[in-house]
Amino acid sequence: MPSKIDLPPCETNRLADVADLITSALSSRSRREKLGLVMKRKGYIPKLLQLFQACKKSKTTKALHQLNGIMKGILRLGKTSLFEVMFSEKYIMDVIGCLEYDPSLAQPKHHKQLSRQRAKLKKIVPIKDPKIQKKFHQMYQAQYIQANFLPNPPDLGENYPFVLNSFIRRKKEEILRVLEKDEEFLSDLFAQLTNEDTAEDERLELVNFLKEVCTFSLMFQKKRQKFLQRSIKLGILSTLAILIGMDDLQVRGAAADILSDLAGYCPFMVQEFVMKEAQQNHLDTNLISVLTEQLIRRHGPEFGEAEQLTDLLCTLLDPGNLLPTAKAAQVFQFLNYFYTCCLPVLTAPLSANAAEGTCEIDDHQTAKLLSLILKLLTYCLEWHKEHMRHYVISRDLLRRVLVLMNSKHTFLALNAFQFMNKVICLRDEFYNHYITQGNLLEPFLLAVLENGAVYQLLIPTVIELLEFIKLEDGMSLSGYLVDNFCQALGSINYVQTFGLKTNNEKEEQQQEQKVSSVPHRGSPSKKATLRPAVAAPKRRLQMDCTDHEEEEIVKRKRARHCC
């Protein structure tokens, strides 16, 4: 194999030789290196593009198809020095012109979008440094070519996507290195985004540009935190709060995507900002309040927006992210703010649609919204035990939630069951007392009796809950359940009563043994104080269990003994 590479002249009748030379060089790394060097040194790409203009003017279709293959072959060489030329402002449109003349297409597909986007971005994006502006457009153009002209890997080979990705990544790093020091750029960008005089289409371009900058800033772990600290200092989170509250769906969506990325990569930094905001009551725009309000408002056909906001709120309310960087007093103050100012707004639709024991929700979108609210409330039950307990009990929230079990929307009824399940599984005697005093198992079991056979998805949740009460819970709920509802549960033909009577009798025997050891036998037990006044007479329970149930109890005992 000859060590020297001679380039054919850039003439129409020699294009086939150029294509053959490039194809032969692709099989050898050393040949690719040499061919790339000689092309750069002799300015071969500008010559090819000059020939392209001539062939395009004369409409020489065969030559245009050959130039298409040649340009793809040069991309496959993977030489960064050639990419610098191809993606320059001077030559990029001619490179795309060559790539448009694909022989597999009857007519070339003209990509005028890139030209329009370049002109618009150059006009509105506040990049004043010409070197950075050049690097940004090279990055943007390389991404455009990768997205629109990158064939399948078997056709083009593995080297092209790898090298082009490396080129794009390097440009992003060079841009970020400068922008992280340029406070004026970010300040100007945030000011343009929030300026009422900014046109809607320009605002959309700007927020997409910011999304691009944030996305590639988060790629570099060492620079990520420094860039975010500077961006937060200059107002990126306040800017996003304003954008998320706007009417333009695309602007809101891009802003929510940015915030989701920031919260996902550095949640503690976003949470620190939110906690500081909670201490400043004079602010017109508060990020977590905006997210809460938008969640309530944005539950139309584009429901993915509300789901994204729900996930965002869960991330920002996660105490696991808060505690490492914040003092306990700060976290407590922040949660106080959320439970006092934000959660009442969030639960208002629940109260409005579950009033006075009725649940007539025909609108599917409203049902979906209530489902998301329950998802967030269930999350809070687990992670904010004290704050959530006070909120639930003081506002009698569980009674509202239980009404939703009668919804005709199965997913909503299931979410209400899951909320109840989570409350009981906390093993919290404050909740147990609240449930028994308010007789809140009654609407739960009533929904089982009336709708359980229809909503088959509810049955596993019911079984899990009743099993938990029987096996894990203390006397207060199990005794209350048996004394009041064992007979009713015996009428259900698709859920067993799990031997509730037998277990309760065992508990009563244990209690009697404890009482017998105390001199003052007339003192009321805790169980008696927690039962409602409407407790059923014990003699009714003697009729609750059938022979079949007694056999089932024996089988279960034997099974546990074997285990």
N, C-alpha and C positions, 0 to 999 in steps of 0.2 A: 504494500500500500504506500503510495507516494506521500512524502512528508509535506510537500508544498501543495497548496490549493490555489488554483487559478480560477478566477471568476470569469464566466462568460460575459461578453458585452451586454448591456441592458438594451436589447433590441427585440422586436416582436418575434423575429424568426429564430431567436435563441432562447426563448422562454422555456421550451421543453428541456434544454440542456441545464438551465438554472434549476428547474424542478427536480431533475435527475440528480444533480449535485447535492441538493439539500437532502433528498431522500436517502442517498448513499451515506451521507455524513451522520444521519440520525442513529445508525446502528453502533456507532463508536463514540465514546465520551470524548476521547482526544480529538477526533475529527470534528465533533460539535464545537469544542473549544476553539480550534483553529479556524473553522469557518466563521464563527461568530466574531473573532478578532479581526479577520481580514475584511469582513463586511462593514464593521465599524470603522476601520482604518480608511477604507476606500469610499466611505459615504454611500454604500450600495443601496440602502433603503430609500433615501431621497431620490436616487436615480430610478428605482423601480416605481415609486409613486408618481414621478414625472411621466414615466411611460404609461402608467395607469390613466392619467389625465388625457393623454393623447389617444389611447385606445377607447376611452369612454366617449371622447368627442367624435371619433370616427366610427363608433359603434361596432368595434371588432369583437364580437361575442366570444370567439374561441380564445383570444388573448386575455380577455377579461376573466374567463373561467380559469385559465392557467395562472393568472396573477392571484386569484383567490386561493388556489392550492399552494402557491409559493408563500403567500403571507401566513397561511396556517402553518406551513413548514418552518418558517422563521420563528413563529411563536413556540414551536416545539423545541427549538434549539435551547430555549430557556436561558438566554444571555441577558442579564440585567442591563448591560450597556446598550443592547438593542432595544430593550423595553423603554429606556429613557428617551430614545429617539422616537419610537412608535407612539408613545403616549404623551408626547409633547404637544403643546397647543398648536404648533405649526403643522404637524403631520397627522394628528389623530383622526381627523375627518376623512382624509384620504385612505388611511388604514381601514377604517370602517367601510369606506366605499369599496375597497377590494374585497372585504369579507362579505359584502352584500351580494356579490355575483357568484352565488353558490350554484354549481352546475346541476344540482338536484332540484332547483327551483325553476319553474317556467319563466318567472319574472323576478328580478331582484327586489328584495324587500328593503325599502329605504328606511333607514333609522334616523329620522329627523329629530326624534325625541331628545337624543343626547345633546344636539346642538342647542335646542331650546333650553334644556336644563342648565347647560353650561353658562349660557348667557344670563339666565335668571339668577343663578347662584352667584355669579360674578358681580351682579348688580346689587343684590340685597344682603349677602353675607358679609359681615364687617371684618374681613381679613385685609388689613392694610399692608402687611409685609408681602411684597411681590414674590419672594422666595417661597413663603408658606403657601401663598395662593397657588403657585405653580405645583407644589407638591400635593396639595389637596386635589386639584383637578386631575393630576396624573393618577392619584389613587382612585378617584371617582370614575375615570375613564377605563382604568384597568378592571374595576368591578363591573362596569357596564359590558365590556367585552366578554368577561368571564360569564356573566349571566345570560348574554344573548347569542354568543357565538361559540361557546364551549361545547364541542361535540361529546358524545359518550366516550368514556375512557378507552374502550377497546379500539375505537376509531382513531383517537388522537395520541394514545399512549399515556403513561403515568407521569412523565416528567413535566408536562405542561401545567396541569393544575397545581402541582407541588411548587414549581418555580414561580408561577403567577401569584399564588397565595403568599409566598415569601416576599415577593416584590410589594404586594399590597400591604402586608404587615409592616415591612420596613418603612414605607411611606407614612403609615399611621403613627409609628413610633417617632419618626422625625417631626411630624406635625404636633404630636402631643408634647414633645420635649420643649417646643417653643410656646405653645398655647398655655401650658401650665404656669408659665412665667408672665404671660401677657394678661394682666388683670383688666386692662382697658378693653380687650376684645370680648371677654366674657360679660363685662358690665354692659357694653354696647349691645351685645346679643340679647341679654335679658331685658334691656330697656325696649328694644324693638319688639320683642315678643309680647310685652304687656302694654305697649302703646296703643291706645284706642284708635289712633289714626292709621295704624298698619293695616293694609288691605288683607282680606281673608286668605287669598291665595298666597300672598307673601308670608303671612304668619304660618301657614301650613308648611311652606318650604323651609322656613327658619326652624320650626319645631322638629321637622324631619332631619335637618342638618344637626341640630343639637342632639337628637337621638343617635345619629351616626357618631358624633364626637364622644358621647357618653359610652356608647357600645364599645368602641375601640379603646377608650381609656380604661375600661374595666378588664380588658384582655391582659393588661400588664400589671401583675400583682404588686410589683415594687412601686409603681407610680400611681396605682389606683387610689390609695388612701390620701396621698398628697394632693392629687387632682380634686378629689371629692371635698377635702377640707377647704381648699381654695374656692371651689364652686359654691359650697354652702355659705362660706363667708360672704361671697359676692351676691348671693340671693337666688340660687337655683331652685331651692325648695319652695320659697315664697312664689317664685315665678310659676312653678309647676302647679301650685295650689290655685293660682289665678286661671291658668290654662285649663285645668280639670273642671273648673266651674263655668267654662264658656259653652256656648250653644253648638259650636261646630263639632260634629261627631268625630271627624278625623283628627282635629287638633286635640280634643279630649283624649282620644285613644292613644295618640303618640305620647302625650304627656303622661298618661297612666302607665304606658310601657316603660318610659324612662324612670318613673318613680319605682315601679316594680323591680327594675334592674338594680337601681341604687339600694333599695331596701333588701334585695336578695343578696347582694355582695357585701354590703356594709350596713346591716340593720341597726347596729348600735349608734352609728353616726346620725342616721335619720331619726332614730328615737331620741337621741340627745337633743336634737333640734326641736322635736315635738314637745319634749318635756319643758324646754325653756319657753316655748310659746305658751304653754299652759299656765305659766306664771305671769304672763303679760295680758291682762284682761282687756287692754285698750286696743288690741290688734283687730283690724277689720277682717283680715283673712287668716284663719287658723287652719293648718293643714289637716289635722285629724277631724275637725268639725266639717270641713269641706268634703272630705271623703265620706263622712257619715251622711251628710245631706244629699250628696250626689248618688249614693247608694239607694236612697229612698226615691229619688227622682228618676233615675235611669234604669227603669225596669220595663222598657218597651220591647219592641221586636229585637233590638240588638242587646239581648240579655247577657251576652258575654261580658259586657262592660260592667254590669252589676256584680257578676261573679268575680271579676278581676279586683274590683274595689273591696269585696268581702275578703279575699285572700290577702290584700294589702293591709287591711285593718287587723287581721289575725297576726300578720308579721309584726306590725308596729305595737301590738298589745302583748307580744310574747315576752313574759318576764325573764325567760332564759337569755334573751338578748339585752335586756335592760340592766340586769343586776351586775354584770362584770364591770361596767364602766360608771354606774350611777350609785349614789348612796341610797339606802333604804328609804330615807325620808323623801328623797326626790321622786322615787318610784311611787311611793304612797300618795304624794301630792298629785302626781300625774294621773294616777288611777282615780283619785277623788274627782279630778276635773272631768275625766271621761265619763264616770258614772253619774256625775251631777249634771253635766251640760250636754253630753253627746248621746248617751244611751237612752235617755227619755225620748229623743228625736227618733232614734232607731226603732224603739218599741212602740211608737205611736201607731203605726199601721196595724200592729198586732192587736192593740187595744181596740182600735176602730173596727176591725173585722172579726173580733171574737167577743162582742159585747153581749151581756145578758144571756149567756149560755147558748147563743145561736151561732151557726157557722154556715152562712149561705154565700159562699164565694164561687161565683160562676166564672169569673175572669181568670183565665189560666195564668196571665202575667202577674196578677196580684198574688195568686197562690205560689208562684215561683219566688216572688219577692219575700213572702212570709217564710218560705222554706229557707232562703238565704239568711234571713234574720235569725231563724232558729239555729242554723248552723253556727252563726257567730255567738249566739247566746250559749249554746252547748260548749263551745270552745272556752268561753269565759267561766262557765261552771267549773271546768277542770283547772284552769290556771289562775283564776282570781277568786279563790274560795270565799274569803271573808267579805270582799266587796260585793260579790255576786249574791252571796247568801243574804246579806242585808237588803240588796235591791229586790230580790225575788220575794222575800217574806214581807217587807214593808209595803210593796206595791201589789201583793197578792198575784204575782205574775204567773205562777204555775196554774192557777185556775183559768187564766186566759189561754194558756198554751193547751190545756186539756180540752178546751172547746174545739180546737182545731183537729182533734182526733175524729170528729164527726164529718170532716170535709169529704166531699166526693172525689177530691184529688188524692189518689193513693200516696203519692210521694210526700205530700204535706202531712197526711195522717201519720205516716211512718216517721217523719221527722219529729212530730209531737210525741209519739211513743218513745223515741230515742232520747228526747229531752227528759222525759219522766224517768226513763231508765237510768240516765246519768245521775239525776238527783238522788235516787235511791241507792245507787252503787257507791255514792260518796261516803255512806255509813255515818252520816252526820245526824246526831240526835236532835239538833235544832230543826233540820228539815223534817225528820220523822215526827216531831211534835207538831210542826206546822201542818203536815199531811193529815195526821190523825185528828187534830182539833178542827181542821177545816173539812174533814171527811172527803179528802181529795182522791182517795182511791175509788170512790163511788163513780165519778164520771169516767175514770179510766176503765173500770171493769164494765160499766154500762156500754161504753163504746165497743168493748170486746164482745159483749153479748149481742149487740145490735149489728155490728159491722164486721166482726172477726171472720165469719164464714165467707164474707164477700171479699174482704181485703186479705188475701192469703199471705201477702208480704208481712202482715202484722203478727201473724201467729208465732214465728220464731222469736220476735221481740217479747211477746207476752210470756212465752215459755221461759225465756232467759230471766225475765224479771221475777216471775213467781218462784222459780227455782232459787234465785238469789235470796229472796225474802225468806224462803224456807230453810236454806242451808247456811247462809252467811249472816243474816241480819239478827239484831237483838230482839228482845221480846216485844217491843213497842209496836212494830209493824206486823210481825207475824201473828201476834195475838189479836191485834185489831183486824187483820185480814180474815182470820178464821172465825172470830166471833161474829163478824158482820156479813161475810160474803162466801163462806164455804158452801152453804146450801145453793146459792146462786151459781157458783162455779161448777157444782156437780151437775148442772143441767147442760153444760157445754159438751157437745159430743165430738169436738175436734181438739180439745185441750184437756189433759188429765189434771186433776186437782193436786197431784204430787204428794198425797198423804199429809196434807196440811194439818188435818185434825190430830193425827197421831203425833206429829212433832210438837204441836202446841200442848197436847196433854202431857207430854214428857217435860216440857218447860214448866207447866203448872205444878207438876210433882216436885221438880227441883225447887221451885219457888216456895212451895208449901214446906219443904224440908228446911229452907232457910228461915222462913217465918217461925217455924216451930222452935227454933233455937233461940229466938228473941223473946224476952219476958213479956213485952207489950204487944200482944197479938192483934190489938185493934187498930194498929197503925196502917194507913192505906198504902198499898204498894205503888210503885212507879207506873206499873202497867195500868192500874185502875185509873190513875189521874190522866193518862194519855188517851184513854178510850173515850169516844164521844158518848153523850147521854143516850143516843139511840141504839146502843149496843144490843144485839139480839140475845134472848135468853139462852143459857147454855144447853137447856134440854133440847132446843131445836137442833143443835149440832150432833146429837146422838143419832139423828136420822139422815145425816148428810152423806155418809159413805156407803156405797152399795157393796154387795159381796164381791163384785168384780174389782172394785177399788181396793178392798181388803187384800185380795189375792195379789193385786199389783204392788201393794205396800210390802208384802212378804217377799215378792220377787226382787224388789229394789234392795231390801235389807240383805238378802242372800248375795245379790250382785256386789254390794259394797263390802260384804264380809269376804267374798272371794278376792276382791281387789286388794 
